[in-house]
Amino acid sequence: MTQLNLTLDQEELLELLAGNREMALKHLVEKILNQVLEMESTEQLCADNYERTSDRKDYRNGSRERELTTKIGTIVLNVPRHRNQPFHTMLFETYQRNEAALITTMAEMVVNGVSTRKVSNVIEIICGKEFSKSTVSEACKILDKEVQEFKNRPLDYEDYSYLMIDATYFKVREKHRIISKAMMIAIGITEEGRKEIIGIDVYDDESNETWISFLLSLKKRGLKSPMMITSDAHMAIRHAIAKVFPESAWQRCQFHFIKNILDAAPKTQRAGLEIELKDIFKTKKIDDARKKFSEVVNDYREVAANAIDILENGFEDVITVYNLPDEMRIALRTSNCIERFNGELKRRSNVIRIFPNKESLLRLIGSVAVDYNDALLSKKLMFHRKIPEMITLEMKIKLQSIALAQRQSLEAA
């Protein structure tokens, strides 16, 4: 099996770790792919450069330059030439298919190291030499600074009319034990429909205190009270919203709500009930939703009593979004955009499994969040440009009255 050996000089390494990371990564990819081309040439010729062997099938005849456009810019590759038989490569086709995976792996493992040891090991594999812990620690400090700047940036330059919040868990080593840490996430959405990750932080658990702390940190950075906040039905989240943003109406995530109901229903009833529940939320008018809701309650009361109890107790909180224009409801009725981000975090962190400490967790997740946020900002707006004009004062007052009723209900429970 042909082995690829890549060597970086000190100047290249310093650029990769602490300088222009985009240019350094581009240079690294260029160097790797050029060596892959040389390996393919050697395999086809059955001989290395200047090697005398009876197995040789042809000779090298220089090379030609070819540009390859990638997500990190255009790189120049030296494609080998052979004297008699043409040189064949699958690299360009294969690279186009696997470009994202290649770049992600390099950026994640070389640039966004999760611990000093991890970074050191990767550097040793790629560069063929070992570097001191202090050198690697310095690289991590640079990343930590970038993550902290992103995490603590002011939020008063934009009005986020809508907020989505959630938490996901990661395993961390702490005091010789492996424990789960809650990564809390907030995505803000402007009146025009621009999404942005505005909050990430690590906590020991999801309690009233930790969720209040997380929301207060957003408020201290300049977040004004959103018109509506979407989340699952975690009680700590509800208490925190009532405490920190008492004028914000709560929209219970319809996706999680349906799942909660189906989990409580007999298996024989789940398929039919799922269709009926989705039909409720396909309605355009709130009166039609209430009518369909009553029909489902009557049809399933005797065969799925526990599920119907959940439906009845939570229904008013999942139709808060009906007080906004119809064109906005699909985007705001669930917390799916956070779930997609959570999925990306899990995918990126699968190779780590157990983080060595809280700092390494925040370093990796924060780095992923920065990149993911750049992608969110480059996407088109969620809402039509005329939709903000459709938000009336009456709608805003109605949402505030819903927030008051939700807060009173929570206090009475």
C-alpha positions in Angstrom: 0.0 0.0 0.0 1.4 3.4 -1.0 2.0 5.7 1.9 1.5 9.5 1.8 4.1 11.5 3.7 3.5 15.2 4.1 6.1 17.6 5.6 5.4 21.2 6.5 8.2 23.6 7.2 8.1 25.8 10.3 6.7 28.8 8.5 3.9 26.8 7.0 3.0 25.3 10.3 2.9 28.7 12.1 0.6 30.0 9.3 -1.6 27.0 9.8 -1.9 27.4 13.5 -1.8 31.1 14.1 -1.9 33.0 10.9 -4.2 33.2 7.9 -6.0 30.0 8.5 -7.9 30.1 5.2 -4.7 30.5 3.1 -2.9 27.9 5.2 -5.6 25.4 4.8 -5.7 26.1 1.1 -2.0 25.5 0.9 -2.3 22.3 2.9 -5.0 20.9 0.6 -3.0 21.8 -2.5 0.1 20.0 -1.1 -1.8 16.9 -0.2 -3.6 16.6 -3.5 -0.4 17.1 -5.5 1.2 14.3 -3.6 -1.9 12.1 -4.3 -1.4 12.8 -8.0 2.3 11.8 -7.7 1.3 8.6 -6.0 -1.1 7.7 -8.7 1.6 8.3 -11.3 4.0 6.0 -9.5 1.4 3.3 -9.3 0.6 3.5 -13.0 4.3 3.5 -14.0 5.2 0.9 -11.4 8.3 2.9 -10.6 9.4 5.9 -8.6 11.3 8.8 -10.0 14.6 7.7 -11.5 14.0 4.1 -10.2 15.5 1.4 -12.3 13.3 -1.6 -12.3 12.1 -4.3 -14.8 8.6 -3.6 -13.7 8.6 0.0 -15.1 5.8 0.5 -17.7 6.6 4.0 -18.9 8.5 7.2 -18.0 7.5 10.6 -16.7 7.3 13.5 -19.1 6.9 16.6 -16.9 3.5 17.9 -15.7 0.8 20.4 -16.6 -0.9 22.8 -14.3 -4.7 22.5 -13.7 -6.8 24.7 -11.5 -9.4 23.1 -9.1 -12.1 25.4 -7.7 -13.0 24.5 -4.1 -14.9 26.1 -1.2 -11.7 27.4 0.1 -10.6 29.0 -3.2 -8.9 27.9 -6.4 -5.9 25.7 -5.9 -3.3 24.8 -8.6 -2.4 21.1 -9.1 0.5 19.7 -11.1 -0.9 16.9 -13.2 1.8 14.4 -14.2 2.5 13.5 -17.9 3.7 10.2 -19.2 5.7 9.6 -22.4 3.6 7.0 -24.0 0.6 6.0 -22.0 -1.8 8.7 -20.7 -2.0 9.5 -17.1 -5.4 8.7 -15.5 -6.7 10.1 -12.3 -10.1 9.9 -10.4 -9.0 12.7 -8.1 -10.9 15.5 -9.6 -14.1 13.7 -9.8 -13.7 12.1 -6.4 -12.6 15.3 -4.8 -15.7 17.2 -6.0 -17.9 14.5 -4.3 -15.9 14.4 -1.1 -14.6 18.0 -0.9 -16.9 18.9 2.0 -15.7 15.8 4.1 -12.1 16.5 3.3 -12.2 20.2 4.2 -14.3 19.5 7.3 -11.9 16.9 8.6 -8.9 19.1 8.2 -10.5 22.2 9.6 -12.0 20.3 12.5 -8.9 18.3 13.5 -6.0 20.7 12.5 -7.5 24.1 13.0 -10.3 23.4 15.6 -8.5 21.0 17.9 -10.5 19.9 20.8 -7.6 19.4 23.2 -3.8 20.1 23.3 -3.1 16.4 23.0 -5.5 15.9 20.2 -4.1 18.8 18.2 -0.6 17.6 18.9 -1.3 14.1 17.7 -2.9 15.3 14.5 0.0 17.7 13.8 2.4 14.8 14.3 0.5 12.6 11.8 0.2 15.2 9.2 3.6 16.8 9.6 5.7 13.9 10.6 7.1 15.6 13.8 6.0 16.4 17.3 5.5 19.8 18.7 5.6 21.0 22.3 2.5 21.3 24.4 3.1 25.0 24.8 2.9 25.5 21.0 -0.4 23.6 20.8 -1.7 25.5 23.8 -1.0 28.8 22.1 -3.0 27.6 19.1 -5.9 26.7 21.3 -5.8 30.1 23.0 -6.2 31.8 19.6 -9.3 29.6 18.9 -10.7 30.3 22.4 -10.4 34.0 21.9 -12.4 33.8 18.6 -15.1 31.6 20.2 -15.4 34.0 23.2 -15.7 37.0 20.9 -18.4 35.2 19.0 -20.1 34.0 22.1 -20.1 37.4 23.9 -20.6 39.8 20.9 -23.2 42.6 21.5 -26.8 41.9 20.4 -28.1 45.5 20.5 -27.3 46.2 16.8 -30.2 44.1 15.6 -33.8 43.5 16.7 -34.6 39.8 17.0 -38.4 39.6 16.9 -38.4 35.8 17.4 -36.2 33.4 19.4 -35.7 29.7 19.3 -33.9 27.9 22.2 -32.9 24.4 23.0 -30.2 22.3 24.7 -28.3 19.2 23.7 -25.9 17.1 25.7 -22.3 16.0 25.4 -20.1 13.8 27.6 -17.2 15.5 29.4 -14.5 14.2 31.8 -14.7 16.0 35.1 -12.9 15.0 38.3 -12.2 11.5 37.0 -15.9 11.0 36.1 -17.7 11.1 32.8 -20.7 13.4 33.1 -23.2 14.9 30.6 -23.1 18.7 30.1 -25.9 20.7 28.6 -25.0 22.9 25.6 -27.6 25.7 25.5 -28.3 27.3 22.1 -30.3 30.3 21.0 -31.1 31.3 17.4 -32.5 34.8 16.9 -34.7 35.7 13.9 -35.2 39.2 12.7 -38.5 40.7 11.6 -37.3 40.2 8.0 -36.5 36.5 8.6 -32.7 36.6 9.0 -31.5 33.7 11.2 -28.4 34.0 13.5 -26.9 32.0 16.3 -26.9 34.5 19.1 -26.2 32.3 22.1 -24.2 29.2 23.0 -23.0 28.1 26.5 -22.2 25.0 28.5 -24.0 24.3 31.8 -24.1 21.3 34.2 -27.8 20.7 33.6 -31.1 22.2 32.6 -32.6 23.8 35.7 -34.5 26.9 36.3 -31.3 28.6 37.4 -29.2 27.6 34.4 -31.9 28.6 31.9 -32.5 31.9 33.6 -28.7 32.5 33.6 -28.5 31.7 29.9 -31.4 34.0 28.9 -30.1 36.7 31.2 -26.7 36.6 29.5 -28.5 37.2 26.2 -30.4 40.1 27.7 -27.2 41.6 29.2 -25.7 41.5 25.7 -28.5 43.7 24.4 -31.3 41.2 23.4 -34.6 43.0 23.6 -37.8 41.0 24.5 -38.8 38.9 21.5 -42.4 38.9 20.4 -42.4 35.1 20.5 -40.1 32.3 21.7 -40.2 28.8 20.4 -39.0 25.7 22.3 -40.0 22.3 23.6 -42.0 22.0 26.8 -39.1 21.7 29.3 -40.4 23.3 32.5 -37.1 25.1 33.2 -37.3 26.8 29.9 -40.9 28.0 30.6 -40.0 29.4 34.0 -36.9 31.1 32.6 -38.9 32.8 29.8 -41.5 34.0 32.3 -38.8 35.4 34.5 -36.4 37.0 32.0 -38.8 37.9 29.1 -42.2 38.1 30.7 -43.7 39.9 27.7 -42.7 37.3 25.2 -45.3 34.8 24.1 -44.3 31.1 24.1 -44.8 28.8 21.1 -44.5 25.2 22.1 -42.7 23.3 19.3 -45.4 21.5 17.3 -42.9 18.7 16.2 -42.0 17.8 19.8 -45.7 18.2 20.8 -46.9 15.6 18.3 -44.1 13.3 19.3 -45.1 13.6 23.0 -48.7 12.7 22.1 -47.8 9.7 19.9 -45.4 8.4 22.6 -48.4 8.2 25.0 -50.7 6.6 22.5 -51.2 2.9 22.0 -49.1 1.6 19.0 -52.3 0.6 17.1 -53.5 4.2 17.2 -50.3 6.1 16.4 -50.4 6.1 12.6 -54.0 7.4 12.3 -53.5 9.8 15.2 -50.4 11.3 13.6 -52.2 12.1 10.4 -55.1 13.7 12.3 -52.7 15.8 14.4 -50.8 17.1 11.4 -54.1 18.0 9.8 -54.9 20.2 12.7 -51.8 22.3 12.1 -52.3 22.5 8.3 -55.3 24.6 8.8 -55.0 28.3 7.9 -57.4 29.8 10.5 -57.3 29.4 14.3 -61.1 28.6 14.4 -60.6 25.7 11.9 -57.7 24.4 14.0 -59.9 24.5 17.1 -62.7 22.7 15.3 -60.3 19.9 14.0 -58.8 19.7 17.5 -62.3 19.0 19.0 -62.9 16.3 16.4 -59.6 14.5 17.2 -60.4 14.7 21.0 -63.8 13.1 20.4 -62.5 10.4 18.0 -59.6 9.3 20.2 -60.8 9.9 23.8 -61.7 6.3 24.5 -58.8 4.6 22.6 -55.9 6.9 23.5 -56.9 8.7 26.7 -53.3 9.5 27.9 -52.4 10.9 24.5 -55.6 13.1 24.4 -54.8 14.4 27.9 -51.5 15.7 26.5 -53.2 17.2 23.5 -55.8 19.0 25.6 -53.3 20.3 28.2 -50.9 21.7 25.6 -53.1 22.7 22.7 -53.3 26.4 23.4 -49.5 26.7 23.7 -48.9 25.2 20.2 -51.3 27.6 18.4 -49.6 30.8 19.6 -48.1 31.1 16.2 -51.6 31.5 14.7 -51.5 35.1 15.8 -48.9 35.8 13.2 -49.4 36.0 9.4 -49.9 32.6 7.8 -46.7 33.0 5.7 -44.6 33.0 8.9 -46.1 30.0 10.7 -44.2 27.1 9.1 -40.8 28.7 10.0 -41.7 29.6 13.6 -44.0 26.8 14.7 -41.1 24.4 15.5 -37.6 24.6 16.7 -36.4 22.5 13.7 -33.7 24.9 12.7 -32.0 24.4 16.1 -32.5 20.6 15.7 -30.6 20.7 12.4 -27.8 22.6 14.1 -27.8 20.1 16.9 -27.4 17.3 14.3 -24.4 19.1 12.8 -22.8 19.4 16.3 -23.3 15.7 17.0 -21.9 14.8 13.6 -18.8 16.9 14.2 -18.3 15.7 17.7 -18.8 11.9 17.1 -15.1 11.4 16.6 -14.4 12.8 20.1 -17.1 10.9 22.0 -15.9 12.1 25.4 -14.4 15.6 25.7 -11.4 16.0 28.1 -12.9 19.1 29.7 -15.6 21.8 29.5 -13.2 24.2 27.7 -12.5 21.7 24.9 -16.2 21.2 24.4 -16.9 24.9 24.1 -13.9 25.3 21.8 -15.1 22.8 19.3 -18.8 23.6 19.4 -18.1 27.3 19.3 -15.9 26.9 16.3 -18.6 24.9 14.5 -21.2 27.5 15.5 -19.1 30.3 14.0 -19.0 28.5 10.6 -22.6 27.4 10.8 -23.6 31.0 11.6 -21.8 32.3 8.5 -23.8 29.8 6.4 -27.1 31.0 8.0 -26.3 34.6 7.3 -25.6 33.9 3.7 -29.0 32.2 3.1 -32.0 34.1 1.8 -34.5 35.6 4.2 -37.1 33.3 5.7 -39.9 35.7 5.1 -41.2 37.7 2.1 -40.1 41.4 2.3 -43.7 42.6 2.7 -44.4 40.4 5.7 -42.9 42.8 8.3 -45.5 45.3 7.2 -48.3 42.7 8.0 -47.3 42.6 11.7 -49.9 44.9 13.2 -50.1 46.6 16.6 -53.1 44.4 17.3 -51.0 41.2 16.7 -48.3 42.5 19.1 -50.8 43.3 21.8 -52.4 39.9 21.4 -49.1 38.1 21.8 -48.4 40.1 24.9 -51.7 39.1 26.4 -50.9 35.5 25.6 -47.6 35.9 27.4 -49.4 37.2 30.4 -51.9 34.3 30.4 -49.1 31.8 30.1 -47.2 33.4 33.0 -50.3 33.4 35.2 -51.0 29.7 34.3 -47.4 28.8 35.2 -47.6 30.6 38.5 -50.9 28.9 39.4 -49.6 25.4 38.6 
